[in-house]
């Protein structure tokens, strides 16, 4: 196996969920997508090699190919997918979009790209608690609490998902939609991490720097708000990917999948759980963790993190979240092992 180092300059796309139905949980997702990726390989047949890629550009080109194939130019938004009914070309496009998103998270053995693009995601769920530790009115307390979880997720993600062999530099953060009563605080989220590092708390490691000009930008995730192929248009599609992946995780872990047929055809009537079928590739990826120590050989090892945070006696605790078992609806086509698991 070749020895290599990777250097990623990333834009972090952020989305969050309102309170999840039948829980007291909220959530954040951070999608780390490289504008520039350098892969330095050592000891190949051609000697030492440096490869340069533009992963966001490559991903966006694939997204547009899928949209064109199905003539589906709508905004991808998980919660707007009908729960059941006829399987449409729009549903097929949404599933292809999610499969593309799962593939772009791989570190090896990609099926839709000629080389790994090394996108990564980090997701955290948490209840609201101990808001009195923050100042301001109710809205401000809530926002500061969310900012605290955002900062913890950002710090934990870069330290887990990257290492001395895989460097990352954060160029900017783009958050979905309009801000609350004020925009997300760069002081509380970004510069708090940098300041901690400055006073020797070592909050960020040498291989995970934040660019000096990094900022948090709030932007619409509706690509129709922008001219095609502008930066904002591309960012909107990336925010839609963050939304769809977050929705798939929530459906897999907190709702559960009711599978009638994992591969319905366009026009098929009576599909029981359309969201579950679209989320199935995500569940397959998350379930790779059940391999135990063998998970480290997976193509998705260290490409995602998923945790539940809780605050007890002033101390944060974190635990893993596993998926729910699939419910097979009556008269369903049998799901084979090849339907549910990948070799990688």
N, C-alpha and C positions, 0 to 999 in steps of 0.2 A: 504493500500500500504506500502511495506517495505521501511524503511529508509535505505539509503545506501550512501557510498562514493566510488568513483572510482579513481584509480591511474594508469595512462597510461605512459609508457616509449615509446616514438614514434620516428620513422624515418619519416622525412618529404620528400616526393617525389615531385620534382618540374618539371613542364613543362611549356612551353610558346608557344604562337602562333605568327607567323608573322602577318603582317597587314591583318585584316579580309577583305575579298572581299566586295567591295562597301561601305566601311567605312574607317575612319582614325584611327581605334582602334587596339591596341595590347592587349595582355592579359597574365596573369600568373595564374597557378593553383598550389595550395599546397595541397597535399594529406597527411593527418596525419594518419599513420598506426602504431598500437602498436606492438612492439616486446614482451612486457610484459604488461598484464592487471591484476590488482588486484581489485576485487569488494568486499568491506566490507559491509555486510548486518547486520542490527541491528533489534532485536525484531522479528526474524522469529520463526517458531514453534520449531526450533532446537537451539534457542538462537542466539547469534551473530556468524556470519559465514564469513570466508574469502575465496573467490574463486580466483584461479589463472588460467590464460589462456595465450596462445601464439597466438594472433589473426593473425599475418602475416602468420605463419605456417599453421593455419587452413584454411585461405583464399587460400593460394597457393595450398593446397591439393585439394580444390574444383575446382580451375582453371585447374589443371592437369586432374581431372576427366572429365571436360567438353571437354578439348582438345582431350582426349582419346575417348570419346563418339562419337565425330564427325570426328575423325582423322584429326584434324585441328591444325597443329603445326606451322602455320605461325605467323609472327609478327602482333599483333593487332595495326593498325594505322588508325584512323578515315578517314583521307584525302585520303587514298588509297582504300577505299571502293567504288566500282563503284556506280555512282549515280542512275542508273536504269538498268533493264535487268532481267536475270533469277535469282531467289532466290536460292542460293547454300547452301551447308552444311557449308561453311565458313561463310556466312552471318548469318546463324542460330546460329553458335557458337559465333559469335561476339555479337549477341543480347543477348544470354545467359550470356556472359561475362559482358555486361553492366547491365543486371538484377541482376547478382551476386553483382556487384559493388554498385548498389542502395540498395540492401538488407543489405550489410555490413555497410552501413551508418546509419541504424536504431538504435535507442536507446532501442527499445522494439518490441515485436511481430514480430520477424524475421521468415521468411518462409523457408530460406535455411540453417540456422544455429540453433543450439540448444540453443544458448544464444547470446546476443548482442556482437559484436566485437568492436563497437564504433569507427570505422573509421570516419573521418571527412574531408570535403573539403572546401577550401576557394578559390574564384576566383575573380579577379579584371580585368576590362577592362579600357583602358585609351588611350587618344591621345598623340602624341608627341607634346610638347610645352615648351617654355622657356628653350631651351637647353643651352642658353648662360650663364645660372647661374652655369654651370659646366665647369671645366677646361679641357684642352687636345684637341686633334684633334676631327674630327667629330665622328669617331668610339668610342673614349673614352667618349665623351659627351653622346652619345646614351646609352652606357653601364652604365654609372653612373646614368642616368635617370632611366633606368630599375631597377638598384639596389635600388634606392630610393623607387620605387613602391613595389619591393619585400619586403623591410624592413617594409614598412607601412602595407602591407598585412599580413606579419607574426605577427606583433604586434597586429593588429586589430583582426586577427583570433583567437589567443590564448585567448584574453580577452573576445571575444564574445562566442566562442565555448566551453570554459572551465570556471569553477567557483570554489568556495570554496568546493563544493561537488564533483567536478570532476577535479582532479589535472592532470597536464601533465608535463612531462620532455622531452625536445627535445634532443635526443642523437646525431643525425647527419642529414644533409640535402644531398640528392642525386639528382642531376640535370641531366636531360636527354641530352645526346649527348656531343659533344666536346665543349669546351669553345670558346668564341669569340677570339679576339686577346690576351686576358688573361682570366684566370678563374674568376668566380664571387668572389668578395672581401669579405672575412670573416670579415675584419675590418669594412666595410661599412654596412654589413647586420647583422652580429651576435654581434660583440663586441661593436658596436655603441649602441645597446640596453642594453648590460650589463653595459657599461660605463655610460650611462644616469642614470641607476639605482644606480650606485655607487655614483654619484654626486647628488643623491636625487631628480632626475626628476621623479622617480618612473615609469620608462618606462615599466618594467615588474612587474607583481604581484607575491606574494610569492608562489602561486600555479602554476606558469608557468615558472619554471626555465629552463635555457639552461645549459646542462651538460658542465663542464669545458673543456672536451676534444672534444666538438662538432666541426665538420668541415664540409665544403662543398665539396662534391665529384662530379666530372663529370663522368658519366658512360653511355655507350651505352645502349639503351633500347631494343636492339635485343638479345633475350635470346639465339639465335643460336651462339652468340659470346662466349658463356661460357659453361662449363660442366654442365650437368643437376644436379639440386639440390644443386649446390654451392650457396653461398650467393649472388654472382653476378647474377646468373641465376634467382634467386627469385626476386632480385631487378629489373631486366629487366622486368619481368612480372608486377611488381608493377608500374613501369614507364609507361608501356603500359596501365594500368588501368587509370592513370592520363591523358594520351593522349586521351583515348576514352571518358572519362567523360567530358573533356574540349571540345572536338569536339561535343559531344551531346549538351552541353550548347550553344555553338555557333550556332549550327543548329536550336535549339529550339527558341533562342532569336533573332537571326539576319538573319536567312535564312527562317525559317518557314517550317512546315511539310506538305507534300502533301500525304495524306493517302488514299490508294486504298483498302487495306486489312491489318488490324493490325497484322494478324497472317498468313502470306503466308506459303505454304508448300514447302518443298525442291523440286526444279525442276520447280516451277511455273514460267511461262514466263511473260514478260511484266510488272514487278513490277516497278511502277512509281518512287518511292522515297525510295530506299533501306536505305539510310542514315537516313531518317525520321523515318522509322519503327524501326531501331536500336536505335534511340534517344528517341523514345516514352516513355520508362520508366523514363528517365530523365525529360521530360516535365511533366509527371504525378507528379513527386516529387516536381518540382519547383512550380507547380500550387497549391500545398497545401497551399502556402502562401496566396492565394486568400480567404481562409477561415477566414481571419481577426484574431480576438482574439482567435478563436477556433483552430488556427494553433498550439498553445502551447500544445494541446492534441495529436498532431500528433507524430507518431513514428520517424519522421524526424526533429522534432523541435530541433534547435540548433545543427544540424548535418552538416549544410552547410551555407556558406555565399556567396553572389553574389552581386557585386556592380560595378558601373561605377564611375571612379574618373576623375575629371577635375580640372585644375589649373586656377583660376581667380584672377587677381590682387595679385598674390603671395600667395593666400590662397587655400588650397585644399578643394574641395567639393565632397561629395559622395552621390549617389542616387541608389535606387534599380532598378533592371532590371527585367522586366516581359517577359514572353514568348509570341510569336506570336500565333494567332489563327490558328488552324489546317484547312487546305484547303482540302475539300473532293473532290477527282477527279471524273469525270463522271463515272456512272455505278459502283460506289464503293459499297461494302457491308456496310450497315448501322453500324455505331459505336454506341454501346449501352453505357449506363452510366457505366456499370460494366467493359467495355473495358477501359474506360478512367480514372476512379477514383478508389482509394482503400479506404476501410473503415478507415484505419489508417492514 
